[in-house]
Amino acid sequence: MSKITILLVDDHKLVRDSWAFVLNSDPRFKVIAESSNGNDAVEMAKDKKPDIVLMDINMTPINGFEATKLILKDSPTSKVIGVSMHSMPVYAKKMIQSGGMGYVTKNSSKEELMEAILEVYNGRKYICNEVKDIIALHELDDAGQPDLNSLSRRELDIAELIKSGFSSREIGEKLEISLKTVEVHRYNILKKLQLKNTAALVNFVNSHGM
């Protein structure tokens, strides 16, 4: 059986070195390229066509979500697994919505990382146990309560920009949508989260780890 080829994407060299050591020590895997940023990762994926991309979501100048979408456009056979320090389900949801097939946190064990790679390589989605446990707790403790996971990907993007202080007009220009569309999204966000105004929204996203 041929080895599963892997592209590592993380802006910390120590993290990349650790992943590479662990994965190359297993005869099933082969790390064929590494990248410290999303732009380079897109070019590497286009050239190398890896089976799996391990993608850190917190990077500049483009984040892991945007890089994932661009990689899948140029290398549709590659499968992306988001990797992050964040265990909030909203990030896992956003990765899946961006076209990713899996999500693990940096607290995951090497055994779970390998399990995620094998599951995703075989066409199955994989969410790590840490995130699944949080989802289960939310379902038990917060039934019927407003949750960021109820927002669409576009609404998450807009909520994040609102949190960062952008006006509706600036958000429209950034996302290339009309001012009216932004206002409709803002109304729907507040309605879904049962909030009265922008200040309450900012407090909500800050307290829920966005």
N, C-alpha and C positions, 0 to 999 in steps of 0.2 A: 504494500500500500504506500502510495506517495505521501510525503509529509504535507501537513497543512501549513501553507505559507502565511506569514503574519507581518503586518506593518504596525510598528509601535509609534504612537503619537502622544507626546507629553512634553511640556516645556521644562521639565526637570530631568537632567541627565542621569541623576542617581536612580530615579524611578525607571527610566528606560533601561539602564544597565541591569537593574534588579529583575525586571520583567524578562529581558533578553536571556539572562543567566538561567532563570527558572525554566523558561520555555525551551531553550536550546538544550537543556539537560534531559528533556523528554524526547524520545525517538519519534513521537508522533508529530512534533512541531518543528518549524524552522522560521526564525526571524530573518526576513530578507531585506528589511529596510527600517530606518528610524527617522523620525522627524520631530523637531522642537516647536513647530507652529503649523497652523491649519493650512496656510497657503502652500507651503512646501509639501505637506501631506497630500494635497489634491494632485499636485504634479507627480509625486512618487506613485500614488495609486494608479494614475493614468498610465504610467510607464510600466510599473511592475505587475499590476493586476493581482494583488494579494487575495488569498481566500478570505482572510479575516483582517479587519482593522481594529486595533484597540485604541479608542479615541478618548483622550481627556477632554472634558467639556469646557473647562475653564482656561481658555487661551486667548491671546491676542495675535494679530489684529482681527482675526475672525474666530468665533468660538467653535466648539466642537459640533454644535447643532448645524451651523452653517456649513462647516467643512464636510460634515456627513452628507448633506444634500448635494454638494458639489462633487464629492467623490462618487456617489452613486449615479450621478449624471454621466460621468466619464468612464466609470468602471462598474457597470450595473451588476456584474457577477460577484463583486466583493460584498462581504457582509460586515456590518459595523457593530461593535459593542462599545457602548458608552462606559467610561470609567471616571469616577468622581469621588471627591471627599464627601459629597452631599448624599444623604440617605432619604431626602424628601421624595415621596412618590411623584411629585409634580415634575421633577427632573427626568425620571425614568419615562414618564408619559411623553414628555417633550422629545426625548431621544427617539422613542418609537414613532412618534408623529413625524419626525424628521427623516424617517426611513431606516433607522437603526433596528437591529434584531435583538439586541440585548442590553443589559445595564447591570454593572457591578460597582460596588463602592471600593475604596482603597482599604477598607477594613476587611474585605473578603479574603479568605484563605487562598493559597496557591491552588489547592485542590478544587475550590469552587471556581476559580478563574479558568482552570482547565476544563471543568465541566461545562462552563458557559461557552467556551470556544467550541467544544464538541457538539453541544446542542445546537448552537447557531449554525455551525458548519453543515449540520444535517437538516437545516431548514426549519428549526424550531426556535421560537422566541424564548429568551431566558431573562428573568429578573432575579437578582440575588436574594438570598434568604433575609438579609437585613431589611431590605425595602419591603419584601412581601410581609414580614412580621409587622411593620409599621402600618401597612395597608389594612391588615387584619385587625390591628388595635383600633384604627380609625373607624372601621366598620362596627366594632363593638361599642366604642366609647362615644362616637360622634354621629350616630345615626340621625339623619335629618339635619345636621348642622352644616353651615356653609363651609366649602372646602375649595382650595385652589384647583384641585383635580377636576372640578366641575367645569372649568374654563377650557375653551378651545385653544388651539395653538396660537391663533391670531390674538385672542383675548389675553393670553399669557404674555405675548410680546408687548402688547399695549400696556398692560398692567406694569410690566417691568420698566417701560419707558416713562410712565406716569410717576413711578417710584423714583426714577432718576431725575425728575423735575422738568421733563419736556412738556410743552404746551400741546394742545390738540392740533394746532396748525403745524408745529414742528414734527409731531408724530406722523401726521399725514404726509409731510414732505419726506420724512425718513423711510416710511413704509410704502410710499408712492400710492397712497389712497386719498380719497377726498376728505375734506374736513367733516362733511356730513356723515361719512362712513365711520370716522373716528368717534364722533359724538354718539352714534348708534352703539358702537362697541362699548364705549364708556358706560352708557346707560345699562346695557346688558350685563356688564361686569358687576356694577353696583347691585343690580337686581339679583343676580345669581348668588352673590356673596351676602346679600341682605344688609347692605351698607347704605348710609345716607349721603355721603359726600367723598370728595377726593382725599381729604385728610384722614378719614376713617379707612379708606382703601390703603393708603400708605402705611398706616399703623398695622393694618391686617397683614399685608404682605411681609412687612418687617418681622412681625411676630410669628409668621408661619414659615420663615426660613427661605424666602424667595431670593 
